[in-house]
């Protein structure tokens, strides 16, 4: 019987050498890191509190969630995805549990500092997204946390910062201190640079006489500034209104849209003078267009002078009632007939548009007025009246003179006409009431020692000092007394 020989089959060839040689070969396949090194790896797992990164080390690197982003309290799933290639900084090569602790945030921070320092040296611009609204400003992600003060966001201070959240903005770097981890940005500085270039171009295109739209940006004691679209122009208080005003706030308010005319442009001083009233119709032109000689107009006495009284008959329009036109009787002083602030009806006897003067008459307004009458001329009391080239009255559009009725489809025109007629009638009734009161005062005047300052007339009778002897007034007095 032949004995069988048993031999062990060789599975692999030891081409490394000894056990020490094998361990050395394994070490060569494992990357070596030091604290502070920047390394790259692949995301292999995402947990709520940390992210695992394959960096070719003997163990996977760990990025705590707080080290993922410069944003606070972020969800790891919102920052990275499995399979992403991520750059991280080695915080600790081996913690108590033997783990490699990494920081994506610090790696981004280190990279960003170099870039930001270069931008600061060249006075360039950084771009980032607003990630937080904090007290006094915004936090902008420019690779690191840049602080943008509220006063440096726009050319003018912004009160509500919430709308900027999530917006991508550009800014200049004002301060940079790596030791204090301090980065201060200014968007206003960038806007001012941009505005300076566009301002020069804008001013070059701005010419006197141009009409521009703008917004009241601020109000000062001497006028108001108007933003024309990056360039502010001044409307002096004298150019705000045709009438006299004490302060710009009497006419405009901040934020109000206005139309202005360019008066002058000083390119060297970058000053623009504007006028608001130049874009509005001259009230004297309006008055001359809407009033005619012979009309009766309501007004208020504004000032008494030795030669008569001034009466305001429209906003910004004053006319003179000469002392000879105050009463049908001789008057020594205007205060014998009227007083400041008194409301009166006067007749327009002259309009001098070139000299901006209006002559008025209280005497003529009251002459011939029937205080008991029931019919009046609406044109005499301000109702618009038109005549053709032959002097024939032009009826309002939609009114049939033959039937004396309004046509269908002209309801708007009829309503407007009726409103004008009613307004004229109200003025007529008020005028009658005024004259009636005046006559009553005249009737009571003989019982007084001196004429009333509010009466319409003064005496030229040396004996009585009253007007009751005047035949016309006596007749009116008798009429009032029912005789």
C-alpha positions as a Markdown table, in Angstrom:
| # | Residue | x | y | z |
|---|---|---|---|---|
| 1 | Unk | 0.0 | 0.0 | 0.0 |
| 2 | Unk | 1.4 | 3.4 | -1.1 |
| 3 | Unk | 1.3 | 6.2 | 1.4 |
| 4 | Unk | -0.3 | 9.4 | -0.1 |
| 5 | Unk | 1.7 | 12.6 | 0.5 |
| 6 | Unk | -0.4 | 15.7 | 1.4 |
| 7 | Unk | 0.8 | 19.1 | 0.4 |
| 8 | Unk | -0.8 | 22.6 | 1.1 |
| 9 | Unk | -1.9 | 24.5 | -1.9 |
| 10 | Unk | -0.4 | 28.1 | -2.2 |
| 11 | Unk | -3.1 | 30.6 | -2.4 |
| 12 | Unk | -1.1 | 33.9 | -2.9 |
| 13 | Unk | 2.4 | 34.9 | -3.4 |
| 14 | Unk | 3.9 | 37.0 | -0.7 |
| 15 | Unk | 5.5 | 39.7 | -2.8 |
| 16 | Unk | 5.5 | 42.3 | 0.0 |
| 17 | Unk | 7.8 | 40.7 | 2.5 |
| 18 | Unk | 7.5 | 40.6 | 6.2 |
| 19 | Unk | 4.6 | 41.7 | 8.4 |
| 20 | Unk | 6.2 | 45.0 | 9.0 |
| 21 | Unk | 6.5 | 45.6 | 5.3 |
| 22 | Unk | 2.8 | 44.8 | 4.9 |
| 23 | Unk | 1.8 | 47.3 | 7.6 |
| 24 | Unk | 4.0 | 49.9 | 6.0 |
| 25 | Unk | 2.3 | 49.3 | 2.6 |
| 26 | Unk | -1.1 | 49.8 | 4.2 |
| 27 | Unk | 0.0 | 53.1 | 5.8 |
| 28 | Unk | 0.9 | 54.3 | 2.3 |
| 29 | Unk | -2.7 | 53.9 | 1.2 |
| 30 | Unk | -4.0 | 56.1 | 4.0 |
| 31 | Unk | -3.8 | 59.9 | 3.7 |
| 32 | Unk | -2.1 | 61.9 | 6.4 |
| 33 | Unk | -3.5 | 65.1 | 7.7 |
| 34 | Unk | -2.6 | 67.8 | 10.2 |
| 35 | Unk | -4.8 | 70.2 | 12.1 |
| 36 | Unk | -5.5 | 73.2 | 9.9 |
| 37 | Unk | -5.1 | 71.4 | 6.6 |
| 38 | Unk | -7.6 | 71.9 | 3.7 |
| 39 | Unk | -8.7 | 68.6 | 2.3 |
| 40 | Unk | -11.4 | 67.3 | -0.1 |
| 41 | Unk | -13.8 | 64.5 | 0.3 |
| 42 | Unk | -17.1 | 63.0 | -0.8 |
| 43 | Unk | -20.3 | 63.1 | 1.2 |
| 44 | Unk | -21.3 | 59.5 | 2.1 |
| 45 | Unk | -23.9 | 60.0 | 4.8 |
| 46 | Unk | -26.0 | 62.9 | 6.1 |
| 47 | Unk | -27.5 | 62.9 | 9.6 |
| 48 | Unk | -29.4 | 65.5 | 11.5 |
| 49 | Unk | -26.3 | 66.5 | 13.6 |
| 50 | Unk | -23.5 | 65.7 | 11.3 |
| 51 | Unk | -22.2 | 64.8 | 7.8 |
| 52 | Unk | -19.8 | 62.0 | 7.1 |
| 53 | Unk | -17.1 | 62.6 | 4.5 |
| 54 | Unk | -14.9 | 60.0 | 2.8 |
| 55 | Unk | -11.5 | 61.7 | 2.6 |
| 56 | Unk | -9.3 | 58.6 | 2.1 |
| 57 | Unk | -8.4 | 58.4 | 5.8 |
| 58 | Unk | -8.6 | 55.3 | 7.9 |
| 59 | Unk | -11.9 | 56.6 | 9.2 |
| 60 | Unk | -14.5 | 58.9 | 7.7 |
| 61 | Unk | -14.3 | 62.5 | 8.5 |
| 62 | Unk | -17.1 | 64.1 | 10.5 |
| 63 | Unk | -18.5 | 67.6 | 9.9 |
| 64 | Unk | -20.7 | 68.7 | 12.7 |
| 65 | Unk | -23.8 | 70.5 | 11.5 |
| 66 | Unk | -22.7 | 73.8 | 13.1 |
| 67 | Unk | -19.6 | 73.6 | 10.9 |
| 68 | Unk | -21.4 | 73.2 | 7.6 |
| 69 | Unk | -22.4 | 76.8 | 6.9 |
| 70 | Unk | -21.9 | 80.4 | 8.1 |
| 71 | Unk | -25.7 | 80.5 | 8.4 |
| 72 | Unk | -27.0 | 79.7 | 11.9 |
| 73 | Unk | -29.2 | 76.6 | 12.6 |
| 74 | Unk | -29.2 | 75.2 | 9.1 |
| 75 | Unk | -30.5 | 71.8 | 8.0 |
| 76 | Unk | -27.6 | 69.7 | 6.7 |
| 77 | Unk | -29.8 | 68.4 | 3.8 |
| 78 | Unk | -30.1 | 72.1 | 2.6 |
| 79 | Unk | -26.3 | 72.5 | 2.5 |
| 80 | Unk | -25.0 | 69.2 | 1.0 |
| 81 | Unk | -26.2 | 66.1 | -0.8 |
| 82 | Unk | -24.8 | 62.5 | -0.8 |
| 83 | Unk | -22.1 | 62.3 | -3.5 |
| 84 | Unk | -21.2 | 66.0 | -3.3 |
| 85 | Unk | -17.5 | 66.8 | -3.4 |
| 86 | Unk | -16.7 | 69.1 | -0.4 |
| 87 | Unk | -13.7 | 71.0 | 0.7 |
| 88 | Unk | -13.1 | 71.0 | 4.5 |
| 89 | Unk | -10.6 | 72.2 | 7.1 |
| 90 | Unk | -9.2 | 69.7 | 9.6 |
| 91 | Unk | -10.2 | 71.0 | 13.1 |
| 92 | Unk | -9.0 | 67.9 | 15.0 |
| 93 | Unk | -7.2 | 65.0 | 13.6 |
| 94 | Unk | -8.4 | 62.7 | 16.3 |
| 95 | Unk | -10.9 | 63.5 | 19.0 |
| 96 | Unk | -11.6 | 61.4 | 22.2 |
| 97 | Unk | -13.4 | 58.9 | 20.1 |
| 98 | Unk | -10.7 | 58.8 | 17.5 |
| 99 | Unk | -12.8 | 60.6 | 14.9 |
| 100 | Unk | -11.5 | 63.1 | 12.3 |
| 101 | Unk | -13.3 | 66.4 | 12.9 |
| 102 | Unk | -13.7 | 68.7 | 9.9 |
| 103 | Unk | -15.3 | 72.0 | 9.1 |
| 104 | Unk | -16.7 | 73.0 | 5.8 |
| 105 | Unk | -17.5 | 76.5 | 7.1 |
| 106 | Unk | -13.9 | 77.2 | 8.1 |
| 107 | Unk | -12.6 | 75.9 | 4.8 |
| 108 | Unk | -15.0 | 78.3 | 3.0 |
| 109 | Unk | -13.9 | 81.0 | 5.5 |
| 110 | Unk | -10.2 | 80.5 | 4.7 |
| 111 | Unk | -10.7 | 80.6 | 1.0 |
| 112 | Unk | -12.9 | 83.6 | 1.2 |
| 113 | Unk | -10.5 | 85.7 | 3.3 |
| 114 | Unk | -7.9 | 85.4 | 0.6 |
| 115 | Unk | -10.4 | 86.5 | -2.1 |
| 116 | Unk | -11.8 | 89.3 | 0.0 |
| 117 | Unk | -8.4 | 90.6 | 0.9 |
| 118 | Unk | -7.6 | 90.8 | -2.8 |
| 119 | Unk | -10.8 | 92.6 | -3.5 |
| 120 | Unk | -10.1 | 95.1 | -0.7 |
| 121 | Unk | -6.6 | 95.8 | -2.0 |
| 122 | Unk | -8.0 | 96.6 | -5.5 |
| 123 | Unk | -11.0 | 98.5 | -4.1 |
| 124 | Unk | -13.2 | 96.1 | -6.0 |
| 125 | Unk | -16.8 | 94.8 | -5.3 |
| 126 | Unk | -18.0 | 91.7 | -3.6 |
| 127 | Unk | -21.3 | 90.0 | -4.3 |
| 128 | Unk | -23.3 | 88.0 | -1.8 |
| 129 | Unk | -26.7 | 86.9 | -0.6 |
| 130 | Unk | -28.4 | 88.5 | 2.4 |
| 131 | Unk | -28.8 | 85.6 | 4.9 |
| 132 | Unk | -29.9 | 87.4 | 8.1 |
| 133 | Unk | -31.5 | 90.6 | 9.3 |
| 134 | Unk | -29.8 | 91.6 | 12.6 |
| 135 | Unk | -30.0 | 94.6 | 14.8 |
| 136 | Unk | -28.6 | 97.6 | 12.9 |
| 137 | Unk | -28.2 | 95.9 | 9.6 |
| 138 | Unk | -27.8 | 92.8 | 7.4 |
| 139 | Unk | -25.5 | 89.8 | 7.3 |
| 140 | Unk | -24.3 | 89.1 | 3.8 |
| 141 | Unk | -22.8 | 85.7 | 2.7 |
| 142 | Unk | -19.7 | 86.6 | 0.8 |
| 143 | Unk | -17.9 | 83.4 | 1.7 |
| 144 | Unk | -17.8 | 84.7 | 5.2 |
| 145 | Unk | -20.2 | 86.8 | 7.3 |
| 146 | Unk | -20.1 | 90.4 | 6.1 |
| 147 | Unk | -22.0 | 93.0 | 8.1 |
| 148 | Unk | -23.8 | 95.7 | 6.1 |
| 149 | Unk | -25.0 | 98.5 | 8.4 |
| 150 | Unk | -28.6 | 99.8 | 7.7 |
| 151 | Unk | -27.2 | 103.3 | 7.1 |
| 152 | Unk | -25.0 | 102.0 | 4.3 |
| 153 | Unk | -27.6 | 99.9 | 2.4 |
| 154 | Unk | -29.0 | 102.8 | 0.3 |
| 155 | Unk | -28.3 | 106.4 | -0.4 |
| 156 | Unk | -30.9 | 107.2 | 2.3 |
| 157 | Unk | -31.4 | 105.3 | 5.5 |
| 158 | Unk | -33.8 | 102.3 | 5.2 |
| 159 | Unk | -36.2 | 101.5 | 8.0 |
| 160 | Unk | -37.6 | 98.1 | 7.0 |
| 161 | Unk | -34.8 | 95.7 | 6.2 |
| 162 | Unk | -36.9 | 92.5 | 5.8 |
| 163 | Unk | -37.4 | 92.9 | 2.0 |
| 164 | Unk | -33.6 | 92.5 | 1.5 |
| 165 | Unk | -33.6 | 89.0 | 3.0 |
| 166 | Unk | -32.6 | 86.5 | 0.3 |
| 167 | Unk | -31.5 | 89.2 | -2.2 |
| 168 | Unk | -28.2 | 89.1 | -3.9 |
| 169 | Unk | -26.4 | 92.5 | -3.6 |
| 170 | Unk | -23.1 | 94.1 | -4.5 |
| 171 | Unk | -21.1 | 96.1 | -2.0 |
| 172 | Unk | -17.7 | 97.7 | -1.3 |
| 173 | Unk | -15.5 | 96.6 | 1.6 |
| 174 | Unk | -15.0 | 99.3 | 4.2 |
| 175 | Unk | -13.3 | 97.3 | 7.0 |
| 176 | Unk | -11.4 | 94.0 | 7.1 |
| 177 | Unk | -10.0 | 92.5 | 10.3 |
| 178 | Unk | -9.2 | 88.8 | 10.2 |
| 179 | Unk | -8.1 | 88.7 | 13.8 |
| 180 | Unk | -11.5 | 90.0 | 15.0 |
| 181 | Unk | -13.3 | 88.2 | 12.2 |
| 182 | Unk | -14.8 | 91.5 | 11.2 |
| 183 | Unk | -16.0 | 92.5 | 7.7 |
| 184 | Unk | -17.9 | 95.7 | 7.2 |
| 185 | Unk | -19.6 | 96.4 | 3.8 |
| 186 | Unk | -21.1 | 99.4 | 2.2 |
| 187 | Unk | -23.6 | 99.3 | -0.6 |
| 188 | Unk | -24.1 | 103.0 | -0.4 |
| 189 | Unk | -20.4 | 103.6 | -1.4 |
| 190 | Unk | -21.0 | 101.6 | -4.5 |
| 191 | Unk | -24.2 | 103.4 | -5.3 |
| 192 | Unk | -22.5 | 106.8 | -4.8 |
| 193 | Unk | -19.7 | 105.8 | -7.3 |
| 194 | Unk | -22.3 | 104.6 | -9.8 |
| 195 | Unk | -24.4 | 107.7 | -9.2 |
| 196 | Unk | -21.5 | 110.0 | -9.7 |
| 197 | Unk | -20.9 | 108.7 | -13.2 |
| 198 | Unk | -24.6 | 108.8 | -14.1 |
| 199 | Unk | -25.1 | 112.2 | -12.4 |
| 200 | Unk | -22.5 | 113.9 | -14.6 |
| 201 | Unk | -24.2 | 112.4 | -17.7 |
| 202 | Unk | -27.7 | 113.3 | -16.4 |
| 203 | Unk | -26.7 | 116.9 | -15.6 |
| 204 | Unk | -25.1 | 117.3 | -19.1 |
| 205 | Unk | -28.5 | 116.4 | -20.6 |
| 206 | Unk | -30.5 | 118.7 | -18.3 |
| 207 | Unk | -31.3 | 122.0 | -19.9 |
| 208 | Unk | -33.2 | 125.1 | -18.7 |
| 209 | Unk | -36.8 | 125.1 | -19.9 |
| 210 | Unk | -37.2 | 121.3 | -19.7 |
| 211 | Unk | -40.2 | 119.9 | -17.8 |
| 212 | Unk | -39.4 | 116.9 | -15.7 |
| 213 | Unk | -41.2 | 114.6 | -13.3 |
| 214 | Unk | -39.8 | 114.0 | -9.8 |
| 215 | Unk | -40.5 | 113.2 | -6.2 |
| 216 | Unk | -40.2 | 115.5 | -3.2 |
| 217 | Unk | -37.2 | 114.0 | -1.3 |
| 218 | Unk | -36.9 | 116.6 | 1.5 |
| 219 | Unk | -38.3 | 119.9 | 2.7 |
| 220 | Unk | -36.2 | 122.7 | 4.2 |
| 221 | Unk | -36.8 | 126.2 | 5.4 |
| 222 | Unk | -35.9 | 127.7 | 2.1 |
| 223 | Unk | -37.8 | 125.3 | -0.2 |
| 224 | Unk | -38.0 | 121.7 | -1.2 |
| 225 | Unk | -35.6 | 119.2 | -2.9 |
| 226 | Unk | -36.9 | 117.1 | -5.8 |
| 227 | Unk | -35.4 | 113.8 | -6.8 |
| 228 | Unk | -35.4 | 113.8 | -10.6 |
| 229 | Unk | -34.1 | 110.3 | -10.8 |
| 230 | Unk | -30.7 | 110.2 | -9.1 |
| 231 | Unk | -30.2 | 114.0 | -9.1 |
| 232 | Unk | -31.8 | 116.3 | -6.6 |
| 233 | Unk | -32.8 | 119.8 | -7.6 |
| 234 | Unk | -34.0 | 122.7 | -5.4 |
| 235 | Unk | -37.3 | 124.4 | -5.7 |
| 236 | Unk | -36.9 | 127.6 | -3.9 |
| 237 | Unk | -39.9 | 128.6 | -1.7 |
| 238 | Unk | -40.6 | 131.5 | -4.1 |
| 239 | Unk | -41.0 | 129.0 | -7.0 |
| 240 | Unk | -43.3 | 126.6 | -5.2 |
| 241 | Unk | -46.5 | 128.5 | -5.7 |
| 242 | Unk | -48.0 | 131.6 | -7.4 |
| 243 | Unk | -49.4 | 132.7 | -4.1 |
| 244 | Unk | -47.3 | 133.8 | -1.1 |
| 245 | Unk | -46.5 | 130.9 | 1.3 |
| 246 | Unk | -44.6 | 130.9 | 4.5 |
| 247 | Unk | -43.1 | 127.4 | 4.3 |
| 248 | Unk | -42.7 | 124.7 | 1.6 |
| 249 | Unk | -44.8 | 122.3 | 3.7 |
| 250 | Unk | -47.8 | 124.5 | 3.0 |
| 251 | Unk | -47.7 | 123.3 | -0.6 |
| 252 | Unk | -45.9 | 119.9 | -0.8 |
| 253 | Unk | -45.0 | 116.9 | 1.3 |
| 254 | Unk | -42.2 | 114.3 | 1.2 |
| 255 | Unk | -42.9 | 111.5 | -1.3 |
| 256 | Unk | -45.3 | 113.6 | -3.4 |
| 257 | Unk | -44.9 | 113.3 | -7.1 |
| 258 | Unk | -44.5 | 116.6 | -8.9 |
| 259 | Unk | -43.9 | 118.1 | -12.3 |
| 260 | Unk | -41.2 | 120.8 | -12.4 |
| 261 | Unk | -39.5 | 123.0 | -14.9 |
| 262 | Unk | -35.7 | 123.3 | -15.0 |
| 263 | Unk | -34.6 | 126.9 | -14.4 |
| 264 | Unk | -30.8 | 126.6 | -14.3 |
| 265 | Unk | -28.1 | 123.9 | -14.2 |
| 266 | Unk | -24.6 | 124.6 | -12.7 |
| 267 | Unk | -22.4 | 121.8 | -13.9 |
| 268 | Unk | -19.3 | 122.8 | -11.9 |
| 269 | Unk | -21.3 | 122.9 | -8.6 |
| 270 | Unk | -23.7 | 120.2 | -9.6 |
| 271 | Unk | -26.7 | 122.4 | -8.7 |
| 272 | Unk | -30.1 | 122.3 | -10.3 |
| 273 | Unk | -32.7 | 125.0 | -9.8 |
| 274 | Unk | -36.3 | 124.1 | -10.4 |
| 275 | Unk | -39.8 | 125.6 | -10.4 |
| 276 | Unk | -43.0 | 124.0 | -9.5 |
| 277 | Unk | -45.2 | 127.0 | -10.2 |
| 278 | Unk | -43.9 | 127.4 | -13.8 |
| 279 | Unk | -45.6 | 124.1 | -14.7 |
| 280 | Unk | -48.9 | 125.4 | -13.3 |
| 281 | Unk | -51.1 | 128.0 | -15.0 |
| 282 | Unk | -50.7 | 131.5 | -13.7 |
| 283 | Unk | -53.7 | 132.3 | -11.5 |
| 284 | Unk | -53.9 | 135.7 | -13.1 |
| 285 | Unk | -54.3 | 134.0 | -16.5 |
| 286 | Unk | -57.0 | 131.7 | -15.0 |
| 287 | Unk | -58.8 | 134.7 | -13.5 |
| 288 | Unk | -58.8 | 136.7 | -16.8 |
| 289 | Unk | -60.0 | 133.6 | -18.7 |
| 290 | Unk | -62.9 | 132.8 | -16.3 |
| 291 | Unk | -64.0 | 136.3 | -15.4 |
| 292 | Unk | -65.1 | 139.3 | -17.3 |
| 293 | Unk | -65.5 | 143.0 | -16.8 |
| 294 | Unk | -68.9 | 143.7 | -15.3 |
| 295 | Unk | -69.2 | 140.4 | -13.4 |
| 296 | Unk | -70.0 | 140.4 | -9.7 |
| 297 | Unk | -67.4 | 138.4 | -7.7 |
| 298 | Unk | -67.4 | 137.4 | -4.0 |
| 299 | Unk | -64.3 | 138.4 | -2.0 |
| 300 | Unk | -62.8 | 139.2 | 1.3 |
| 301 | Unk | -61.2 | 142.5 | 2.4 |
| 302 | Unk | -57.5 | 141.8 | 3.1 |
| 303 | Unk | -56.1 | 145.3 | 3.8 |
| 304 | Unk | -57.3 | 148.9 | 4.3 |
| 305 | Unk | -55.2 | 151.7 | 2.8 |
| 306 | Unk | -55.7 | 155.5 | 2.7 |
| 307 | Unk | -56.8 | 155.3 | -0.9 |
| 308 | Unk | -59.2 | 152.3 | -0.6 |
| 309 | Unk | -59.3 | 148.6 | 0.3 |
| 310 | Unk | -57.8 | 145.5 | -1.2 |
| 311 | Unk | -60.2 | 142.6 | -1.7 |
| 312 | Unk | -59.1 | 138.9 | -2.4 |
| 313 | Unk | -61.3 | 137.7 | -5.2 |
| 314 | Unk | -59.5 | 134.4 | -5.9 |
| 315 | Unk | -56.6 | 132.4 | -4.5 |
| 316 | Unk | -53.6 | 134.6 | -4.9 |
| 317 | Unk | -55.6 | 137.4 | -6.6 |
| 318 | Unk | -56.3 | 140.7 | -5.0 |
| 319 | Unk | -57.9 | 143.7 | -6.5 |
| 320 | Unk | -58.2 | 147.3 | -5.4 |
| 321 | Unk | -61.5 | 149.0 | -4.5 |
| 322 | Unk | -60.6 | 152.7 | -4.8 |
| 323 | Unk | -62.1 | 154.8 | -2.0 |
| 324 | Unk | -64.3 | 156.5 | -4.6 |
| 325 | Unk | -65.8 | 153.0 | -5.4 |
| 326 | Unk | -66.6 | 152.0 | -1.9 |
| 327 | Unk | -69.8 | 154.0 | -1.6 |
| 328 | Unk | -72.2 | 156.2 | -3.5 |
| 329 | Unk | -71.6 | 158.8 | -0.8 |
| 330 | Unk | -68.4 | 160.7 | 0.2 |
| 331 | Unk | -66.0 | 158.5 | 2.2 |
| 332 | Unk | -63.1 | 159.9 | 4.1 |
| 333 | Unk | -61.6 | 156.5 | 5.3 |
| 334 | Unk | -62.1 | 153.0 | 4.0 |
| 335 | Unk | -62.9 | 151.7 | 7.5 |
| 336 | Unk | -66.1 | 153.8 | 7.4 |
| 337 | Unk | -67.4 | 151.3 | 4.9 |
| 338 | Unk | -65.5 | 148.0 | 5.3 |
| 339 | Unk | -63.2 | 146.2 | 7.7 |
| 340 | Unk | -60.4 | 143.7 | 7.3 |
| 341 | Unk | -61.7 | 140.2 | 6.9 |
| 342 | Unk | -65.2 | 141.3 | 5.9 |
| 343 | Unk | -66.8 | 139.3 | 3.1 |
| 344 | Unk | -68.2 | 141.4 | 0.3 |
| 345 | Unk | -69.4 | 141.3 | -3.3 |
| 346 | Unk | -67.6 | 143.5 | -5.7 |
| 347 | Unk | -68.0 | 144.4 | -9.4 |
| 348 | Unk | -65.0 | 143.9 | -11.7 |
| 349 | Unk | -64.5 | 147.2 | -13.6 |
| 350 | Unk | -61.1 | 146.6 | -15.1 |
| 351 | Unk | -58.6 | 143.7 | -15.6 |
| 352 | Unk | -55.0 | 144.7 | -16.5 |
| 353 | Unk | -53.2 | 141.4 | -17.1 |
| 354 | Unk | -49.9 | 142.8 | -18.0 |
| 355 | Unk | -49.6 | 144.9 | -14.8 |
| 356 | Unk | -51.4 | 142.2 | -12.8 |
| 357 | Unk | -54.0 | 144.7 | -11.5 |
| 358 | Unk | -57.7 | 144.4 | -11.0 |
| 359 | Unk | -60.0 | 147.3 | -10.3 |
| 360 | Unk | -63.1 | 146.6 | -8.3 |
| 361 | Unk | -66.2 | 148.5 | -7.1 |
| 362 | Unk | -68.3 | 147.8 | -4.1 |
| 363 | Unk | -70.5 | 150.8 | -5.0 |
| 364 | Unk | -71.4 | 149.5 | -8.5 |
| 365 | Unk | -72.0 | 146.0 | -7.3 |
| 366 | Unk | -74.7 | 147.2 | -5.0 |
| 367 | Unk | -76.3 | 149.8 | -7.3 |
| 368 | Unk | -79.5 | 148.7 | -8.9 |
| 369 | Unk | -79.7 | 145.3 | -7.1 |
| 370 | Unk | -83.3 | 144.4 | -6.3 |
| 371 | Unk | -83.2 | 142.7 | -3.0 |
| 372 | Unk | -86.7 | 141.5 | -3.5 |
| 373 | Unk | -86.2 | 140.3 | -7.1 |
| 374 | Unk | -86.7 | 136.8 | -8.2 |
| 375 | Unk | -84.9 | 136.8 | -11.5 |
| 376 | Unk | -81.2 | 137.3 | -12.1 |
| 377 | Unk | -78.5 | 137.0 | -14.7 |
| 378 | Unk | -76.3 | 134.0 | -13.9 |
| 379 | Unk | -73.5 | 135.2 | -16.2 |
| 380 | Unk | -73.2 | 138.3 | -13.9 |
| 381 | Unk | -72.4 | 135.9 | -11.0 |
| 382 | Unk | -69.8 | 133.8 | -12.7 |
| 383 | Unk | -71.6 | 131.3 | -14.8 |
| 384 | Unk | -69.7 | 130.6 | -18.1 |
| 385 | Unk | -71.4 | 132.3 | -20.9 |
| 386 | Unk | -70.4 | 132.2 | -24.6 |
| 387 | Unk | -71.4 | 134.2 | -27.6 |
| 388 | Unk | -70.8 | 133.6 | -31.3 |
| 389 | Unk | -69.2 | 136.0 | -33.8 |
| 390 | Unk | -72.5 | 137.7 | -34.2 |
| 391 | Unk | -72.9 | 138.3 | -30.6 |
| 392 | Unk | -75.6 | 135.7 | -30.3 |
| 393 | Unk | -75.8 | 133.6 | -27.1 |
| 394 | Unk | -74.4 | 130.1 | -27.5 |
| 395 | Unk | -76.6 | 127.6 | -25.8 |
| 396 | Unk | -74.8 | 124.7 | -23.9 |
| 397 | Unk | -74.2 | 121.5 | -25.8 |
| 398 | Unk | -77.3 | 119.3 | -25.7 |
| 399 | Unk | -79.8 | 122.0 | -25.1 |
| 400 | Unk | -82.6 | 122.6 | -27.7 |
| 401 | Unk | -83.4 | 126.3 | -27.7 |
| 402 | Unk | -86.7 | 125.7 | -29.6 |
| 403 | Unk | -88.2 | 123.2 | -27.1 |
| 404 | Unk | -86.2 | 124.7 | -24.2 |
| 405 | Unk | -85.4 | 121.2 | -23.1 |
| 406 | Unk | -82.3 | 119.0 | -22.9 |
| 407 | Unk | -81.8 | 116.3 | -25.4 |
| 408 | Unk | -81.3 | 112.7 | -24.4 |
| 409 | Unk | -77.7 | 111.5 | -24.0 |
| 410 | Unk | -76.5 | 114.8 | -22.6 |
| 411 | Unk | -77.1 | 114.1 | -18.9 |
| 412 | Unk | -73.5 | 114.9 | -18.0 |
| 413 | Unk | -73.6 | 118.3 | -19.7 |
| 414 | Unk | -76.9 | 119.1 | -18.1 |
| 415 | Unk | -75.7 | 118.2 | -14.7 |
| 416 | Unk | -72.6 | 120.4 | -15.1 |
| 417 | Unk | -74.8 | 123.3 | -16.3 |
| 418 | Unk | -77.2 | 122.9 | -13.5 |
| 419 | Unk | -74.4 | 122.9 | -10.9 |
| 420 | Unk | -72.9 | 126.1 | -12.4 |
| 421 | Unk | -76.4 | 127.7 | -12.4 |
| 422 | Unk | -77.0 | 126.8 | -8.8 |
| 423 | Unk | -73.6 | 128.2 | -7.8 |
| 424 | Unk | -74.3 | 131.5 | -9.5 |
| 425 | Unk | -77.8 | 131.6 | -7.9 |
| 426 | Unk | -76.2 | 131.0 | -4.5 |
| 427 | Unk | -73.9 | 133.9 | -5.0 |
| 428 | Unk | -76.8 | 136.1 | -6.1 |
| 429 | Unk | -78.8 | 135.2 | -3.0 |
| 430 | Unk | -75.8 | 135.9 | -0.8 |
| 431 | Unk | -75.3 | 139.3 | -2.5 |
| 432 | Unk | -78.9 | 140.3 | -1.9 |
| 433 | Unk | -78.5 | 139.3 | 1.7 |
| 434 | Unk | -75.4 | 141.4 | 2.1 |
| 435 | Unk | -77.1 | 144.5 | 0.6 |
| 436 | Unk | -80.2 | 143.9 | 2.8 |
| 437 | Unk | -78.0 | 143.8 | 5.9 |
| 438 | Unk | -76.1 | 146.9 | 4.8 |
| 439 | Unk | -79.4 | 148.8 | 4.3 |
| 440 | Unk | -80.6 | 147.8 | 7.7 |
| 441 | Unk | -77.4 | 149.2 | 9.2 |
| 442 | Unk | -77.9 | 152.4 | 7.3 |
| 443 | Unk | -81.4 | 152.7 | 8.6 |
| 444 | Unk | -80.1 | 152.4 | 12.1 |
| 445 | Unk | -77.2 | 154.8 | 11.6 |
| 446 | Unk | -79.1 | 158.1 | 12.5 |
| 447 | Unk | -79.7 | 156.8 | 16.0 |
| 448 | Unk | -76.0 | 156.4 | 16.5 |
| 449 | Unk | -73.4 | 159.0 | 17.3 |
| 450 | Unk | -71.1 | 157.9 | 14.5 |
| 451 | Unk | -71.5 | 155.8 | 11.3 |
| 452 | Unk | -71.0 | 152.1 | 11.8 |
| 453 | Unk | -67.6 | 150.8 | 10.6 |
| 454 | Unk | -69.3 | 147.9 | 8.9 |
| 455 | Unk | -71.9 | 150.0 | 7.0 |
| 456 | Unk | -71.8 | 150.5 | 3.3 |
| 457 | Unk | -71.9 | 154.2 | 3.4 |
| 458 | Unk | -70.8 | 157.3 | 5.4 |
| 459 | Unk | -72.6 | 160.7 | 5.7 |
| 460 | Unk | -71.9 | 163.8 | 3.8 |
| 461 | Unk | -74.4 | 165.7 | 5.8 |
| 462 | Unk | -72.7 | 168.0 | 8.2 |
| 463 | Unk | -75.8 | 168.5 | 10.3 |
| 464 | Unk | -76.8 | 164.9 | 11.0 |
| 465 | Unk | -73.8 | 162.8 | 10.1 |
| 466 | Unk | -76.3 | 160.3 | 8.6 |
| 467 | Unk | -77.4 | 159.1 | 5.2 |
| 468 | Unk | -81.1 | 159.0 | 5.8 |
| 469 | Unk | -81.6 | 162.3 | 3.9 |
| 470 | Unk | -80.4 | 160.8 | 0.7 |
| 471 | Unk | -83.4 | 160.3 | -1.5 |
| 472 | Unk | -82.3 | 157.0 | -3.0 |
| 473 | Unk | -81.5 | 155.5 | 0.4 |
| 474 | Unk | -84.6 | 156.9 | 1.9 |
| 475 | Unk | -86.6 | 155.1 | -0.8 |
| 476 | Unk | -84.8 | 151.9 | -0.1 |
| 477 | Unk | -85.3 | 152.4 | 3.6 |
| 478 | Unk | -89.0 | 152.9 | 3.0 |
| 479 | Unk | -89.1 | 149.7 | 0.9 |
| 480 | Unk | -87.4 | 147.7 | 3.7 |
| 481 | Unk | -89.9 | 149.2 | 6.2 |
| 482 | Unk | -92.8 | 148.1 | 4.0 |
| 483 | Unk | -93.9 | 151.6 | 3.1 |
